[in-house]
Amino acid sequence: MAIMLRGLGTAVPEHSISQNDAADMAVGLCCTTAQQTKLLPALYRRTGVRTRHCVILEASTNGGPAQQSFYANARDEDDSGPPTSVRMDRYETEAGQLACIAAGRAIENSGVDTTTITHLVTVSCSGFNAPGFDISLITDLPLSPNVERTHVGFMGCHGALNGLRVARAFIRADPNAVVLLCAVELCSLHQQYGWNPEQIVANSLFADGAAAVVLTSSVDAANSAPRDSDAVQNSEAGASSRRHTATLISNASYVVPDSTDLMSWRIRDNGFEMTLSATLPELIRAHLKDWLSGWLSGFGLAPNDIAAWAVHPGGPRVLSATGEALRLPAEQLQTSRDVLAAYGNMSSPTVLFILNQLTEQSLTGPCVMLGYGPGITIEAALLEL
């Protein structure tokens, strides 16, 4: 039984900031010496990011600097910015709204009726509150109050791939299940103050976004058909294209030995702190090809048989290491680089943004989604476009 991705939807906050503007803003939060003030913009330029969307912004970069009042300039070296409680209050206010936009677009693109969705899988690692944004999805879309909810929490940048695994399991257990998967991250709420190289890297990369996908079995049940009269009048080819984005074949996971200390995401008094070792690219070069090749061989495939790659852009060096490990032509990772440049690293929704752009390119054939997270864990999904 095939698992069908029926429709994708993405959303970002209203306002965006250019990377040069973000670097200027960060100087007041992180720099205490002239040398740091000179070095920080160069570090931001190396990320491959051009713009990022953030819920903290009150106006976008547009002929003048972006505006925000959430983060005040550091008063002294001991100032660590807003406490975690204030950051989580903002998460509670913003997460549900952004998730509903992405989920609404996914549902519209899928052609399903919201009342037929049986399972809701939510993903987030950048905030906590209860009731969570899953309740916002139920009340605002709206979904049935009987929808079965599962939350995938604090899994990091590969969280959407874990969510796909959960959705696949539900549908394999019940071919009539209709699953809505929604990932939302508000990483801008975790800007860290002070001069810590690992925190500076995180500050320069992360952004906010949401993505959602509707999944069903290959059984073309009545509950996955469009309900409105206009949709019914669409041509059969047009309706099929709109409701079938890709087929999910399988998922896989690999925890790299002796890598526990190389990446972390921890709750602290002033937001969540990320650490990322500079040795991660070398670890990818050493371990990715053998593991991924072994997994793909079970489907009669090798890396050079893959038509499209949706690789989570943890940063430009992570993408380069992936390409080198698998000997991929540069164009195979261009969509990942394009998403990084336009949106930054939005953590878990990012791979779905990449997949959405790949499907719009009318590519066909096998597609591999990859994400890296604390563990170090490599998560993968195999799809057919």
C-alpha positions as CSV (number, residue, x, y, z in Angstrom):
1,M,0.0,0.0,0.0
2,A,1.4,3.4,-1.0
3,I,1.3,6.4,1.2
4,M,0.4,9.5,-0.8
5,L,1.3,13.1,-0.1
6,R,-1.8,14.8,-1.3
7,G,-1.0,18.4,-0.8
8,L,1.7,20.7,0.7
9,G,1.4,24.1,2.2
10,T,4.0,26.6,3.6
11,A,3.9,29.9,5.5
12,V,6.3,32.5,6.9
13,P,5.7,35.5,9.2
14,E,4.8,38.8,7.5
15,H,8.0,40.6,8.0
16,S,11.6,39.7,6.8
17,I,15.1,41.0,7.5
18,S,18.0,41.0,5.1
19,Q,21.2,39.3,6.4
20,N,23.2,42.5,6.4
21,D,20.5,44.2,8.4
22,A,20.4,41.2,10.8
23,A,24.1,41.4,11.3
24,D,23.8,45.1,12.2
25,M,21.1,44.4,14.6
26,A,23.1,41.6,16.3
27,V,26.1,43.8,16.9
28,G,24.1,45.5,19.7
29,L,23.3,42.2,21.3
30,C,26.5,40.3,20.9
31,C,29.5,42.5,20.5
32,T,31.5,44.2,23.2
33,T,34.8,44.9,21.4
34,A,35.7,46.6,18.1
35,Q,37.2,43.4,16.8
36,Q,33.9,41.5,17.4
37,T,31.9,44.3,15.7
38,K,34.1,44.0,12.6
39,L,34.1,40.2,12.5
40,L,30.3,39.6,13.1
41,P,29.1,40.8,9.7
42,A,31.6,38.6,7.9
43,L,30.3,35.6,9.8
44,Y,26.8,36.4,8.8
45,R,27.8,36.7,5.1
46,R,29.2,33.2,5.1
47,T,25.9,31.5,5.9
48,G,24.5,31.7,2.4
49,V,21.4,33.4,3.8
50,R,20.0,36.5,2.1
51,T,16.7,37.0,4.0
52,R,14.8,35.6,7.0
53,H,11.3,35.9,8.2
54,C,10.8,36.4,11.9
55,V,7.8,36.9,14.2
56,I,9.7,39.4,16.3
57,L,9.8,41.9,13.5
58,E,7.4,44.9,13.3
59,A,8.6,46.1,9.9
60,S,10.7,44.5,7.1
61,T,14.0,45.6,5.6
62,N,12.8,47.9,2.9
63,G,14.9,50.9,2.1
64,G,15.7,51.1,5.8
65,P,16.5,48.7,8.6
66,A,13.9,46.2,9.9
67,Q,12.2,47.1,13.1
68,Q,11.8,45.1,16.3
69,S,11.4,45.8,20.0
70,F,11.6,42.3,21.4
71,Y,15.4,42.4,21.9
72,A,17.0,45.4,23.5
73,N,20.7,46.1,23.1
74,A,22.8,44.5,25.8
75,R,23.3,46.7,28.8
76,D,26.5,44.9,29.8
77,E,28.4,41.6,29.3
78,D,26.0,39.9,31.8
79,D,22.8,40.8,29.9
80,S,21.3,37.6,28.4
81,G,18.2,39.1,26.9
82,P,14.5,38.2,27.6
83,P,13.9,35.3,30.0
84,T,12.5,32.0,28.6
85,S,9.1,32.8,30.0
86,V,8.8,35.9,27.9
87,R,10.0,34.0,24.8
88,M,7.5,31.2,25.4
89,D,4.7,33.7,25.8
90,R,5.4,35.0,22.3
91,Y,5.6,31.4,21.0
92,E,2.1,30.7,22.4
93,T,0.8,33.9,20.7
94,E,2.3,33.3,17.3
95,A,2.8,29.5,16.7
96,G,-0.9,28.6,16.2
97,Q,-1.5,31.5,13.7
98,L,1.4,30.5,11.5
99,A,0.6,26.8,11.7
100,C,-3.0,27.4,10.6
101,I,-2.0,29.3,7.5
102,A,0.4,26.5,6.4
103,A,-2.1,23.7,7.2
104,G,-5.0,25.6,5.5
105,R,-2.9,25.8,2.3
106,A,-2.0,22.1,2.5
107,I,-5.6,21.1,2.9
108,E,-6.7,23.3,0.1
109,N,-4.1,21.9,-2.2
110,S,-5.0,18.3,-1.2
111,G,-8.7,18.6,-2.0
112,V,-9.7,16.8,1.3
113,D,-12.5,18.0,3.5
114,T,-11.2,19.1,6.9
115,T,-13.9,17.0,8.6
116,T,-12.4,13.8,7.1
117,I,-9.0,14.3,8.7
118,T,-8.6,11.5,11.2
119,H,-5.1,12.1,12.6
120,L,-3.1,15.3,13.4
121,V,0.7,15.1,13.8
122,T,2.3,18.3,15.0
123,V,6.1,19.0,15.1
124,S,8.0,21.7,17.0
125,C,11.2,22.1,18.9
126,S,11.3,25.8,19.5
127,G,8.5,26.2,22.1
128,F,6.2,24.6,24.5
129,N,2.7,25.4,25.8
130,A,-0.5,23.5,26.6
131,P,-2.9,23.5,25.1
132,G,-0.6,23.7,22.1
133,F,-0.9,24.9,18.6
134,D,-2.6,21.5,17.8
135,I,-5.7,22.9,19.5
136,S,-5.5,26.0,17.4
137,L,-5.5,23.8,14.3
138,I,-8.6,21.9,15.5
139,T,-10.6,25.0,16.4
140,D,-9.5,27.4,13.6
141,L,-9.4,25.3,10.5
142,P,-11.6,23.6,11.9
143,L,-10.9,19.9,12.3
144,S,-13.2,17.3,13.9
145,P,-13.0,17.3,17.7
146,N,-12.4,13.6,17.4
147,V,-9.2,13.9,15.5
148,E,-6.4,11.9,17.0
149,R,-3.4,14.0,18.0
150,T,0.3,13.2,18.3
151,H,3.0,15.7,19.0
152,V,6.7,15.2,17.9
153,G,8.6,17.5,20.2
154,F,12.2,18.6,20.5
155,M,13.6,16.4,17.8
156,G,15.4,19.3,16.1
157,C,15.9,20.0,12.4
158,H,14.8,16.6,11.2
159,G,11.5,16.7,13.2
160,A,9.3,16.7,10.0
161,L,10.9,13.5,8.9
162,N,10.0,11.9,12.2
163,G,6.5,13.3,11.7
164,L,6.3,11.6,8.2
165,R,7.3,8.3,9.9
166,V,4.5,8.7,12.4
167,A,2.0,9.5,9.6
168,R,3.1,6.6,7.6
169,A,2.6,4.2,10.5
170,F,-0.9,5.5,11.1
171,I,-1.9,5.0,7.5
172,R,-0.3,1.5,7.3
173,A,-2.3,0.6,10.3
174,D,-5.6,2.0,8.9
175,P,-5.8,2.5,5.1
176,N,-8.7,4.9,5.6
177,A,-6.7,7.3,7.8
178,V,-6.3,10.9,6.6
179,V,-3.3,12.5,8.3
180,L,-2.5,16.2,8.6
181,L,1.2,16.8,9.5
182,C,2.1,20.3,10.5
183,A,5.6,21.6,11.6
184,V,6.1,25.1,13.0
185,E,9.2,26.7,14.4
186,L,9.9,30.2,15.8
187,C,13.6,30.1,16.1
188,S,14.0,33.9,16.2
189,L,12.7,33.7,19.8
190,H,16.0,32.1,20.8
191,Q,18.5,34.8,19.8
192,Q,21.4,34.5,22.2
193,Y,23.3,37.5,23.6
194,G,27.1,37.7,24.1
195,W,30.1,36.5,22.1
196,N,30.0,32.7,21.8
197,P,31.1,31.4,18.4
198,E,28.6,28.5,18.4
199,Q,25.7,30.7,19.4
200,I,26.7,33.3,16.8
201,V,26.5,30.6,14.1
202,A,23.0,29.7,15.3
203,N,21.9,33.4,15.5
204,S,23.1,33.9,11.9
205,L,21.2,31.0,10.4
206,F,17.9,30.4,12.1
207,A,14.5,31.8,11.1
208,D,10.7,31.2,11.5
209,G,8.3,29.2,9.3
210,A,5.6,26.5,9.1
211,A,4.9,23.7,6.7
212,A,2.2,21.1,6.4
213,V,1.2,18.1,4.3
214,V,-1.9,15.9,4.0
215,L,-1.2,12.2,3.6
216,T,-3.6,9.3,2.7
217,S,-3.3,5.8,1.5
218,S,-3.3,5.0,-2.2
219,V,-6.9,3.9,-1.8
220,D,-8.9,6.6,-3.5
221,A,-11.5,6.8,-0.8
222,A,-14.4,9.2,-1.0
223,N,-13.1,11.0,2.0
224,S,-10.1,12.3,0.0
225,A,-12.2,13.7,-2.8
226,P,-12.9,17.4,-3.1
227,R,-16.3,18.5,-1.7
228,D,-16.9,21.8,-3.3
229,S,-18.7,22.0,-6.7
230,D,-15.9,23.9,-8.4
231,A,-13.4,21.3,-7.6
232,V,-15.6,18.5,-8.8
233,Q,-15.9,20.2,-12.2
234,N,-12.1,20.2,-12.6
235,S,-10.6,17.9,-15.2
236,E,-9.7,14.5,-14.0
237,A,-6.0,15.2,-14.8
238,G,-6.0,18.5,-13.0
239,A,-7.7,17.1,-9.9
240,S,-5.2,14.2,-9.8
241,S,-2.2,16.5,-10.1
242,R,-3.5,18.7,-7.4
243,R,-4.2,15.9,-4.9
244,H,-1.1,13.8,-5.5
245,T,2.2,15.5,-4.8
246,A,4.5,12.5,-4.1
247,T,4.4,8.9,-2.8
248,L,6.2,8.1,0.5
249,I,8.0,4.8,0.1
250,S,10.0,4.4,3.4
251,N,11.8,6.1,6.2
252,A,15.2,5.4,7.9
253,S,17.2,6.6,10.8
254,Y,20.8,6.3,11.9
255,V,22.6,7.5,15.0
256,V,26.2,8.1,14.3
257,P,28.5,6.4,16.9
258,D,30.4,8.6,19.3
259,S,28.7,11.8,18.2
260,T,26.5,12.8,21.2
261,D,28.4,15.9,22.1
262,L,28.5,17.4,18.6
263,M,25.1,19.0,18.5
264,S,22.7,20.0,21.3
265,W,19.5,22.0,21.8
266,R,19.0,22.8,25.5
267,I,16.4,24.9,27.5
268,R,18.1,27.6,29.5
269,D,17.0,30.6,31.5
270,N,17.2,32.9,28.5
271,G,15.8,30.8,25.6
272,F,17.0,27.6,24.1
273,E,20.7,27.3,23.4
274,M,22.1,25.4,20.4
275,T,25.7,24.0,20.1
276,L,27.0,22.8,16.8
277,S,30.5,21.4,16.4
278,A,32.6,22.5,13.5
279,T,33.4,18.8,12.9
280,L,29.9,17.9,11.7
281,P,30.8,18.3,8.0
282,E,33.7,15.9,8.5
283,L,31.4,13.4,10.2
284,I,28.9,13.6,7.3
285,R,31.7,12.9,4.8
286,A,32.8,9.9,6.9
287,H,29.5,8.2,7.6
288,L,26.7,9.3,5.2
289,K,27.5,7.5,2.0
290,D,27.9,3.9,3.4
291,W,24.8,4.1,5.5
292,L,22.6,5.7,2.9
293,S,23.9,3.5,0.1
294,G,23.1,0.4,2.2
295,W,19.6,1.6,2.9
296,L,18.8,2.5,-0.7
297,S,20.2,-0.8,-1.9
298,G,17.2,-2.4,-0.3
299,F,15.0,-0.7,-2.9
300,G,17.4,-1.4,-5.8
301,L,18.7,2.1,-5.8
302,A,22.0,3.9,-5.4
303,P,22.6,7.6,-4.7
304,N,23.2,8.3,-8.4
305,D,19.8,6.9,-9.2
306,I,18.0,9.6,-7.1
307,A,16.4,12.3,-9.3
308,A,15.8,14.9,-6.5
309,W,17.4,15.7,-3.1
310,A,15.7,17.6,-0.3
311,V,18.5,18.1,2.1
312,H,18.0,20.1,5.2
313,P,20.3,23.1,4.9
314,G,21.9,23.2,8.4
315,G,24.3,25.6,6.8
316,P,26.4,25.9,3.7
317,R,29.1,23.6,5.0
318,V,26.6,20.9,5.8
319,L,25.2,21.0,2.3
320,S,28.7,20.9,0.8
321,A,29.7,17.9,2.9
322,T,26.5,16.1,1.8
323,G,27.3,16.7,-1.8
324,E,30.9,15.7,-1.4
325,A,30.0,12.5,0.5
326,L,27.5,11.4,-2.1
327,R,29.3,12.9,-5.1
328,L,26.3,14.9,-6.2
329,P,26.3,17.4,-9.0
330,A,26.0,20.9,-7.6
331,E,22.5,21.3,-9.2
332,Q,21.2,18.5,-7.1
333,L,21.5,20.6,-4.0
334,Q,20.6,23.9,-5.6
335,T,17.0,23.9,-4.3
336,S,18.2,23.4,-0.7
337,R,20.6,26.3,-1.2
338,D,17.8,28.5,-2.7
339,V,15.6,27.8,0.3
340,L,18.4,28.6,2.7
341,A,19.1,31.8,0.9
342,A,15.5,33.0,0.8
343,Y,14.3,31.8,4.2
344,G,17.2,30.8,6.4
345,N,17.2,27.6,8.5
346,M,13.7,27.3,9.8
347,S,14.5,24.0,11.6
348,S,11.9,21.2,11.1
349,P,9.7,22.8,8.4
350,T,12.6,23.5,6.1
351,V,12.7,20.1,4.3
352,L,9.0,20.5,3.4
353,F,9.7,23.9,1.9
354,I,12.4,22.2,-0.2
355,L,10.1,19.4,-1.2
356,N,7.4,21.9,-2.1
357,Q,9.8,23.7,-4.5
358,L,11.0,20.4,-6.0
359,T,7.4,19.3,-6.8
360,E,6.8,22.7,-8.5
361,Q,9.7,21.9,-10.8
362,S,7.8,18.9,-12.3
363,L,10.6,16.5,-11.5
364,T,9.8,12.8,-11.6
365,G,11.6,9.8,-10.1
366,P,13.0,8.9,-6.7
367,C,13.5,11.6,-4.2
368,V,15.5,11.5,-0.9
369,M,14.8,13.8,2.0
370,L,17.7,14.1,4.5
371,G,18.0,15.9,7.9
372,Y,20.6,16.0,10.6
373,G,19.9,16.5,14.3
374,P,21.1,16.0,17.8
375,G,22.5,12.5,18.3
376,I,24.1,13.0,15.8
377,T,21.1,11.5,14.0
378,I,20.6,11.2,10.3
379,E,16.9,11.0,9.3
380,A,15.9,10.1,5.7
381,A,12.7,9.5,3.7
382,L,12.4,8.0,0.3
383,L,9.7,9.3,-2.0
384,E,8.6,8.9,-5.6
385,L,7.8,12.1,-7.4
